Amino acid sequence: MRTITDALAEMGGVASTSSLTQAGLSRRNIEAGLLDASVQRVARGVYALPDADPWLIHAGRNRAVPGCVTAAFAAGLWVVRRPDKPHLAARHGKPIEGCVVHRSGVPLTHLDLVCQSLRCLPPLEGLTIAESAVKKGLVHLSELRCRFPAAREKALLGLVARIRPQSGSIIETMARYLLEEAGLTVELQVNIPGMGHVDLLVDGLLGIETDGYAYHSSRAAYREDRRRWNLTVVRGVPTLRVTFEMLLSEPREFVRMVHQALATYRPAH
């Protein structure tokens, strides 16, 4: 039988009475958890596991839940950088010490947290979250477009229009955004005969391959990597390798490197 500790664990360790009852728990289940000390009441109508994160308990005591980039990170979406302060969502919208508060209905939907991220974060960081949510099927593009009808949010609607669900990783999204901002044309997942796809193709000439943390998971993967790398030379597709760290800490250097490579390999007219 499902217990309150099971439900709280699935919810991150802290939840309200209404959230617990929506999850199928009865008030008797909740009271039983309090009696055997497997849960604690941290505020009226708010319960937590004894080992719940202190900031989540702090949020619960203030009638708030994780929001924006904090909720996106917990949902496994593509977050460029974790914020210095937790971002919370609350109906009351009042300041909470040590946190950034977004006035919002709760419980928060994936669409809500994506919209908060697009409004709150720098464009690139909002885009990665939104793009991953669409890619994972958590948010539909048509719904997202409808959430920015105001003329003052025209720039956000333009950012939504740049979402590409076929993007393979946060590194691809970051690289594409930086290159498009530099005025370059970027194609995604372009097939090179005999080689397979290249992550990005810039101005129809330069390939960009993205390296993740666990790029070479086996000897076979290493050999395949070298085969594909050699074929970029044979097929006449010069290719650069980029990492998350490069794009995060040296975005201008990355763009400069791409411009230099294009100038080197672009046919003279």
N, C-alpha and C positions, 0 to 999 in steps of 0.2 A: 504494500500500500504506500502511496506517495505521501511523504511527510512534509512538514513545513520547512525542515532543513533542506530537503531536496529542492523545494520550490525556491527558497532563498538563494541557494547555491546557483541555480540557473539564472537568477536575476541579479547576480553580482554580489549578493550578501546582504542587501538592504532592500526593503520593499514596504509599501503601504498596505493597509488592510484591503483596500479596494483592488489593488494589483494581485494580492494573494487570493482573494475570493474569485477574481476573474480567472485565475490559474487553476481553480477547482478546489481550493482549500476552504474548509468550513471554519467558523469561529471556534468550534470545539477543537479542531486541529491546532489552531493558533494558541488557544489557552493551554492545551496539552504541552506545547513546546515551551511555553513560559513556565509551567509547573515543573518540568524536568530540567529546566535551565539550558535547554539546547538552543534557545533563542532568547533575545532580550528586547524589551520595549525601550526604544531610544527617544521616542516622543509619542504623543497621543496618536494612535493609529499608525505608527511606524515601527517596524521590527527589523532586527539585524542578527546575523550570526555573531558569536563571540569574537571570531577572528576576522571580521569584516574590516576592510580598509578604513582607517580613521576618517579620511576625507569623505568617504561615502556616508559614514555615520553623520558627519558634520552636515552633509548635504541633506540627508533624511531629516535631521532635526530642524532644518530650515525649510522643509517642504519643497525640496528640489531634487532633481534627478540629473544624471550626466547628460550633457547636451553638446551640440556643435562638434568641434574637433575631438573632444574627450569621448563623446559617445561614438564618433566615427572610429576612433582607435579601438575601442572595446568591441565594435562590430566587425573588426578585421578589414576595414577599408584602407585605402592607400593614403596614409598620413605622412606628409613630408617631414614635419617636425612636431614633437609633442610640446604643448604650450607650457609656459612657466607656471601658470595657474590653471587649475581645473576649470573647464567651462561647464556651467550648469544651466538647466532649464527649469523655470518655475512659473506658475500662474501669476504669482504676485509681482514678479519682476524686481523685487527689492534687492538692494546690495547684500551680499553675503561675504563676510570677511575671508580674504584669501582666495576668492573665486571671481570668475567672470560670469555674470548672470544674464541669460537670455529670457525675456518674457515670452512664455509659450504655454500652450495647452499641454497637459501630460495625461497619460503616458505619451512619450515622444515616438513618432513614427520615423521610419528611415527617410521619408520625404522631408519631414520637419528638420531632421539633423543635417541633411544635405543643404536645404535652403538656408539654415543658420550658418553653415560653413561658407557658403558662397557669399553671404552678406557680410560675414565677420572677418574672414581671412584674406590675405593677399590673393590675387587672382589665380596664380599657379597652384597654391595650396588648396583653394576651394575647388579648382578644376580636378585635381587628382582624386579628391574625395567623391565628387559628383560622378566622375567617369567610372570609378570602380563600383559605385553603387548601381549604376546603369548596367555595367558589364556583368555584375553578379545577379542581375534581375531583381534587385531590391527596390528599384525605382524605375518608373517608365519615363522615357524622354517626354512624351506628350503631357504627362502630369507635371513634370518639372517646368516645361515651357509656360504652363498656365499659372504658375505661382509668381510670375514676374510681369504682371500686366501694366504696372505704373510706368509712365514715361521716365521718371527719375531712375528707374532700374533698367534702362535700356542697355547699359554696359553689361549687366548681369545676364540679360537675355542673350547678348552677343557671346558671352562666355559659355552659356549653355549650348549655343549653336556649334561650339567647337568640340563638344564631347564626341569621342569616337569609341564606341563600345568594342571595336576590334583591337584596341590597344592591348598589348600583351603584358605590360607591367608598369609600375609607377615610374621606372626609369625611362621607358618609351614615352610616356605622357609628358614627363618633365623635359626630355630632349626635344620632343615635337613642339611644345609650347615655346621654348627658348628660341628655336630656329624660326618658327613662324613669326615671333615677335621681331626677329631680325630681318623679316621680309623674304625669307626663303620658302620655296615650295617643298612640302614634305608629304611623301606617300607612305602608308603603313603596310607592313606585311606583303612586300612585293616579291613575287616569285622570280627566281633566277634559274633558268633551265639548267638541269644537272646538279644544281646546288641546293635548291629549296628556297625558302623565303629569307629575305633580309628584313630585319626589324623595321628600319626606316630607309627611305631612299630620298636624298636631298637633290632638288633641281634635276631629277632624272639621271644623275651622274654618280653621286657619292653615297655609298652605303654606310649605315650606322648600325652597329650591333651592340646590344646592351648586355653587360655582365652583372649577374646577380651574385649574392653571397655564396650560394652552393652551385656555382656554375658547372664545375667538373665533379659530378657525383660518382664517377667511376672511370676506369681506364678506357672503357669503350666510348664514354662521352668525350674524353680527352682526344681520342683518335678521330672521332667524328668532327670535333671542333677544328682540328688541324686540316682535315680533308676539305671542310667547307671554306676555311681560311685560304687554302691554296687555290681553290676554285675561283675565289674572288679575283685573283690575279689572272688566272687563265681566261676567265670570262670578261676581263676588262672592267671590273667593278671595284675600284679602290674602296676600301672599307676601314672605318675608324671604330675602335672599341671604346665605350664609355661606361663609367660606373656611377652609382648613386652618389658616392662621395664627391666625385668630380663635379657633377651637376649642382650639388647642394653648396659646395664651398667655392667653386671656381666657374660659375656660369658664364662669365664674360670670356674667360680663357677658352672654354669649350666652343663658344660661338666663333671666337677669333681663329681657333684651330680649324673649324669647318670652313670658314672663308678662305683660309690659306690653302687647304686641300682642294677646294673648288678651283681656286686660281691656278693651282699646279696642274690639275688634270683636265680643266676645261679646254676644248680644242680652240686654237687660235683662229681668228677670222680675218 
